[in-house]
Amino acid sequence: MTELALVGVIVLVALTFDFVNGFHDAANSLATVVATRVLTPGQAVIMAAIFNFLAAFFLGTGVAATVGKGFVNTRIVTPYVVLAGLLGAISWNLLTWYFKLPVSSSHALIGGYAGAAIAKAGLSGLVVGKWPSTLSFIVVAPLLGLALGYTLMLGVYWIFRRFSPARLDRWFRHLQIASASLLSCAHGSNDAQKSMGIITAVLVASGIEKSFRVPDWVILACAVSMGLGTLSGGWRVVHTMGTRLTRLKPRSGFCAETGAAISILLATRLGLPVSTTHVVTGAIAGVGSIQRVRAVRWSVATDIVIAWVLTIPAAAVASAIAFVVIRIFQPRA
C-alpha cells in the first residue's frame, strides 16, 4: 500500500471514529430531553445532529491542536501510530456501547493515541503537554457539572417558588429545547475537534501538510461524520443516562443541560478535550441530589465512574496491541 493510500485509509478510520463518537455520545445531548418527553427520540436526534454540525464547523480548532500535538511526541508519529491509536479507541467505544456504559470518547482517543506512541517509542513517545490539565479534568469536569446543575436547580426553585410543579414544567418544556440545543452545540464544539486533530497529525506525519493547521476540508468532513453518527441514535446509552441514573423533569433537565453546556464550552475555550459524558453525568447527578442524595442511583454512577477510570489505560492497551499486530505485517511501521 502506498503512503498516500494509507493516509486515505486512516482518514476514513478517523471519520469512522467521529461517526461512532456521534452515536455513542448522542446520549450526552439527547438523554435528558428524551427522558423528560419534551422531544421525541426522532426530533431530539435531528436537533442534536444539526447543532453538532454547526458547532464543529464554526467554533474554532483549539481542541484539535491539543489532541494532535499536546500529548504525543510528534517526531515519532507515523501514519501507523495514528491508525493503531484510532483502532484501539474505536474498539473501546464499541465495547462500552455494547454494555450501555457512557464513557468518554475523548479519553478513549487520547489513551489510544498514547498507547500506540508508547508501543512505537516507549515513554519517550509522550510529552508532558496537556496531560496534567486533561487528567485533572477527569475529576474536575463531573464535579463542575454537578455543582452547576445543583446551583441552577436551587436558583430555579427559588425564582419560581410561587409556581406549582405542573405550571413550572410547562414553562421548562419550552426552555429545555433551548438548553438541549446549547448542549448539542457544546458537544460538537469539543468532540468533533478530536478527530480533526488526529487527521491533521497524520497529514503532517506523511508530509502532506507542512505545519499543524487544520484544513477546511477536515473540519467539514468531521462535522458531517459526527452529525451523521448522532442521527443514527445511540439509544442503549441514552437509557442509562436519561432514566437509570435519576428521574428527570423538564426543570431538572434544563438545569442539567445548561450546567453541562457551560462547563464544556469553558473547556473548549481553554483548548481542553474535556469529556462531555463526564460533565453531563455529573450535572444529572447534581440536579437529582437536590431533592435528596438517595434520589441518585449511586450504584449506577459507580459503574460509570469505574468505566471512566479504565478508559485511558484500556484504550492504550488496545492500541498498543493493534500497533504490534500492524508491525508484524508491516515491519517499517
C-alpha positions as CSV (number, residue, x, y, z in Angstrom):
1,M,0.0,0.0,0.0
2,T,1.4,3.4,-1.0
3,E,1.7,6.1,1.8
4,L,-1.0,8.2,0.1
5,A,-3.4,5.3,0.1
6,L,-2.5,4.6,3.8
7,V,-3.3,8.2,4.7
8,G,-6.6,7.9,2.9
9,V,-7.4,4.7,4.9
10,I,-6.5,6.4,8.2
11,V,-8.7,9.5,7.3
12,L,-11.6,7.1,6.7
13,V,-10.9,5.3,10.0
14,A,-10.8,8.7,11.8
15,L,-14.1,9.7,10.3
16,T,-15.5,6.3,11.4
17,F,-14.4,7.2,14.9
18,D,-16.2,10.5,14.6
19,F,-19.3,8.6,13.4
20,V,-19.0,6.2,16.4
21,N,-18.5,9.1,18.7
22,G,-21.7,10.7,17.3
23,F,-23.9,7.7,18.1
24,H,-22.0,6.7,21.3
25,D,-22.2,10.2,22.7
26,A,-25.6,11.0,21.3
27,A,-26.8,10.3,24.9
28,N,-25.0,13.3,26.1
29,S,-27.2,15.8,24.4
30,L,-30.3,13.6,23.9
31,A,-30.9,11.7,27.1
32,T,-32.3,14.5,29.3
33,V,-34.6,16.0,26.7
34,V,-35.9,12.5,25.7
35,A,-36.3,11.3,29.3
36,T,-38.4,14.3,30.1
37,R,-40.5,13.7,27.0
38,V,-40.1,17.2,25.8
39,L,-39.0,15.9,22.4
40,T,-39.5,12.5,20.8
41,P,-36.3,10.5,20.1
42,G,-36.5,11.4,16.4
43,Q,-36.9,15.1,17.0
44,A,-34.1,15.1,19.5
45,V,-31.7,13.3,17.2
46,I,-32.3,15.7,14.3
47,M,-31.8,18.7,16.6
48,A,-28.6,17.3,18.1
49,A,-27.2,16.4,14.7
50,I,-27.8,20.0,13.4
51,F,-26.1,21.7,16.3
52,N,-23.3,19.2,16.4
53,F,-22.5,20.0,12.8
54,L,-22.8,23.8,13.2
55,A,-20.6,23.9,16.3
56,A,-17.9,21.6,14.8
57,F,-17.7,23.8,11.7
58,F,-17.8,27.3,13.3
59,L,-16.3,27.3,16.8
60,G,-12.6,27.0,16.2
61,T,-9.9,24.3,16.3
62,G,-8.1,24.8,19.6
63,V,-9.0,21.4,21.0
64,A,-7.8,19.8,17.7
65,A,-4.4,21.3,18.2
66,T,-4.2,20.0,21.7
67,V,-5.2,16.4,20.6
68,G,-2.8,16.4,17.6
69,K,0.3,17.6,19.3
70,G,-0.4,18.1,23.1
71,F,0.0,14.5,24.3
72,V,2.3,12.6,21.9
73,N,5.8,13.5,20.7
74,T,5.1,14.4,17.1
75,R,8.6,13.4,16.0
76,I,7.8,9.7,16.4
77,V,4.3,9.8,14.9
78,T,3.8,7.8,11.8
79,P,0.6,7.0,9.9
80,Y,0.7,3.6,11.5
81,V,0.8,5.1,15.0
82,V,-2.3,7.1,14.3
83,L,-4.0,4.1,12.7
84,A,-3.3,1.9,15.8
85,G,-4.5,4.7,18.1
86,L,-7.8,5.0,16.3
87,L,-8.4,1.2,16.2
88,G,-7.9,1.0,20.0
89,A,-10.2,3.9,20.7
90,I,-12.9,2.6,18.4
91,S,-12.7,-0.9,20.0
92,W,-13.2,0.5,23.5
93,N,-16.0,2.8,22.3
94,L,-17.9,-0.2,20.8
95,L,-17.3,-2.4,23.8
96,T,-18.6,0.1,26.3
97,W,-21.6,1.0,23.9
98,Y,-22.5,-2.7,23.9
99,F,-22.6,-2.7,27.8
100,K,-24.6,0.6,27.8
101,L,-21.8,2.5,29.6
102,P,-21.5,6.2,28.8
103,V,-17.7,6.5,28.8
104,S,-15.6,9.3,27.3
105,S,-14.8,9.0,23.6
106,S,-12.3,11.8,24.2
107,H,-10.3,9.9,26.7
108,A,-10.5,6.7,24.6
109,L,-8.9,8.6,21.7
110,I,-6.2,10.2,23.9
111,G,-5.5,6.9,25.5
112,G,-5.4,5.1,22.2
113,Y,-3.0,7.6,20.7
114,A,-0.7,7.4,23.7
115,G,-0.7,3.6,23.8
116,A,0.3,3.4,20.1
117,A,3.0,6.0,20.7
118,I,4.4,4.1,23.7
119,A,4.4,0.9,21.7
120,K,6.4,2.7,19.0
121,A,8.9,4.5,21.1
122,G,8.4,3.7,24.8
123,L,7.7,6.5,27.3
124,S,9.7,8.9,25.1
125,G,6.7,8.8,22.7
126,L,4.8,11.0,25.2
127,V,5.2,14.7,26.1
128,V,4.0,16.4,29.3
129,G,2.0,18.9,27.2
130,K,-1.7,18.9,28.2
131,W,-1.6,15.7,30.2
132,P,-1.8,17.3,33.7
133,S,-4.7,19.6,32.9
134,T,-6.6,16.9,30.9
135,L,-6.2,14.3,33.6
136,S,-7.2,16.7,36.3
137,F,-10.4,17.4,34.3
138,I,-11.4,13.7,34.7
139,V,-12.1,14.7,38.3
140,V,-12.9,18.4,37.8
141,A,-15.3,18.0,34.9
142,P,-18.0,15.9,36.6
143,L,-17.7,17.9,39.8
144,L,-18.1,21.2,37.9
145,G,-21.1,19.8,36.1
146,L,-22.6,18.5,39.4
147,A,-22.0,21.9,41.1
148,L,-23.5,23.9,38.2
149,G,-26.5,21.6,37.9
150,Y,-27.1,21.7,41.7
151,T,-26.8,25.5,41.8
152,L,-29.0,26.1,38.8
153,M,-31.6,23.8,40.3
154,L,-31.6,25.8,43.5
155,G,-31.9,29.0,41.6
156,V,-34.9,27.7,39.6
157,Y,-36.7,26.5,42.8
158,W,-36.1,30.0,44.4
159,I,-37.1,32.1,41.4
160,F,-40.2,30.0,40.6
161,R,-41.1,29.2,44.3
162,R,-44.7,30.5,43.8
163,F,-45.3,28.3,40.8
164,S,-47.0,24.9,41.0
165,P,-44.9,22.0,39.8
166,A,-47.2,21.5,36.8
167,R,-47.0,25.2,35.8
168,L,-43.3,25.1,36.3
169,D,-42.8,22.2,34.0
170,R,-45.0,23.7,31.3
171,W,-42.6,26.7,31.2
172,F,-39.5,24.5,31.2
173,R,-40.7,22.2,28.4
174,H,-40.0,25.1,26.1
175,L,-36.8,26.3,27.8
176,Q,-35.4,22.7,27.7
177,I,-35.4,22.8,23.9
178,A,-33.1,25.8,24.1
179,S,-30.8,24.2,26.7
180,A,-30.7,20.9,24.8
181,S,-29.7,22.8,21.7
182,L,-26.9,24.6,23.6
183,L,-25.6,21.3,25.0
184,S,-25.6,19.8,21.5
185,C,-23.6,22.8,20.3
186,A,-21.1,22.4,23.2
187,H,-20.7,18.7,22.4
188,G,-20.0,19.4,18.7
189,S,-17.5,22.2,19.7
190,N,-15.4,19.9,21.7
191,D,-15.8,16.3,20.5
192,A,-15.6,16.7,16.7
193,Q,-12.3,18.5,17.1
194,K,-10.6,15.4,18.4
195,S,-10.7,13.7,15.1
196,M,-9.7,16.9,13.3
197,G,-6.5,16.8,15.4
198,I,-5.8,13.2,14.6
199,I,-6.4,13.6,10.9
200,T,-4.2,16.7,10.8
201,A,-1.5,14.8,12.8
202,V,-1.3,12.1,10.1
203,L,-1.3,14.7,7.3
204,V,1.7,16.3,9.0
205,A,3.4,13.0,9.6
206,S,3.1,12.0,6.0
207,G,4.3,15.4,4.7
208,I,1.1,16.4,3.1
209,E,0.8,19.3,5.4
210,K,3.9,21.2,6.4
211,S,2.7,22.6,9.7
212,F,-0.1,21.8,12.1
213,R,-3.1,23.7,10.7
214,V,-6.4,22.0,10.4
215,P,-7.6,22.2,6.7
216,D,-11.1,23.4,6.0
217,W,-12.0,20.1,4.3
218,V,-11.0,18.2,7.5
219,I,-13.3,20.5,9.6
220,L,-16.2,19.9,7.2
221,A,-15.7,16.1,7.0
222,C,-15.5,15.7,10.8
223,A,-18.6,17.9,11.3
224,V,-20.6,15.8,8.8
225,S,-19.4,12.5,10.2
226,M,-20.4,13.4,13.8
227,G,-23.7,14.8,12.6
228,L,-24.5,11.5,10.8
229,G,-23.4,9.5,13.8
230,T,-25.7,11.4,16.0
231,L,-28.6,10.8,13.6
232,S,-28.0,7.1,14.0
233,G,-29.1,7.3,17.6
234,G,-27.3,5.6,20.4
235,W,-30.3,4.6,22.4
236,R,-28.5,2.0,24.5
237,V,-26.5,4.7,26.3
238,V,-29.5,7.1,26.3
239,H,-31.4,4.7,28.5
240,T,-28.6,4.7,31.1
241,M,-28.1,8.4,31.1
242,G,-31.7,9.5,30.9
243,T,-33.5,7.0,33.1
244,R,-31.3,4.8,35.2
245,L,-29.2,7.5,36.9
246,T,-32.0,9.6,38.3
247,R,-35.6,10.7,37.5
248,L,-35.8,13.9,35.5
249,K,-38.4,16.5,35.0
250,P,-38.3,19.4,32.4
251,R,-37.0,21.8,35.0
252,S,-34.2,19.5,36.2
253,G,-33.4,18.5,32.6
254,F,-33.0,22.2,31.7
255,C,-30.6,22.7,34.7
256,A,-28.5,19.6,33.9
257,E,-28.2,20.6,30.2
258,T,-27.4,24.2,30.9
259,G,-24.8,23.4,33.6
260,A,-23.1,20.8,31.4
261,A,-23.1,23.1,28.3
262,I,-21.4,25.9,30.3
263,S,-18.7,23.5,31.6
264,I,-18.0,22.1,28.1
265,L,-17.8,25.5,26.4
266,L,-15.4,26.7,29.1
267,A,-13.2,23.7,28.4
268,T,-13.4,24.3,24.6
269,R,-12.3,27.9,25.2
270,L,-9.3,26.6,27.2
271,G,-8.4,24.2,24.4
272,L,-9.0,21.1,26.6
273,P,-10.5,17.9,25.3
274,V,-13.0,17.5,28.1
275,S,-15.3,14.5,28.4
276,T,-18.8,15.5,27.5
277,T,-20.0,12.3,29.1
278,H,-18.4,13.1,32.4
279,V,-19.8,16.6,32.6
280,V,-23.3,15.6,31.7
281,T,-23.3,12.7,34.2
282,G,-22.2,15.0,36.9
283,A,-24.8,17.5,36.1
284,I,-27.6,14.9,36.1
285,A,-26.4,13.7,39.5
286,G,-26.3,17.3,40.7
287,V,-29.9,18.0,39.8
288,G,-31.0,14.6,41.1
289,S,-29.5,15.1,44.5
290,I,-31.3,18.5,45.1
291,Q,-34.2,16.6,46.5
292,R,-32.2,14.1,48.5
293,V,-28.9,12.3,47.9
294,R,-30.8,8.9,47.6
295,A,-32.6,10.2,44.6
296,V,-29.5,9.4,42.6
297,R,-28.8,5.7,41.9
298,W,-25.3,5.7,43.1
299,S,-24.7,2.1,42.2
300,V,-25.2,3.0,38.5
301,A,-23.0,6.1,39.0
302,T,-20.2,3.8,40.5
303,D,-20.3,1.6,37.4
304,I,-20.0,4.6,35.2
305,V,-17.0,6.0,37.2
306,I,-15.2,2.7,37.0
307,A,-15.6,2.7,33.2
308,W,-14.2,6.3,33.2
309,V,-11.1,5.3,35.2
310,L,-10.4,2.3,32.9
311,T,-10.9,4.2,29.6
312,I,-7.5,5.7,29.1
313,P,-5.4,2.6,30.1
314,A,-7.8,0.2,28.4
315,A,-7.8,2.1,25.1
316,A,-4.0,2.5,25.4
317,V,-3.6,-1.3,25.8
318,A,-5.9,-2.0,22.8
319,S,-4.0,0.4,20.6
320,A,-0.6,-0.9,21.7
321,I,-1.8,-4.4,20.7
322,A,-3.0,-3.0,17.4
323,F,0.3,-1.4,16.7
324,V,2.2,-4.6,17.5
325,V,0.0,-6.5,15.1
326,I,0.5,-3.9,12.4
327,R,4.3,-4.0,12.9
328,I,4.3,-7.8,12.4
329,F,2.7,-7.4,9.0
330,Q,4.5,-4.0,8.3
331,P,7.9,-4.1,9.9
332,R,8.6,-0.5,8.9
333,A,5.6,0.8,11.0
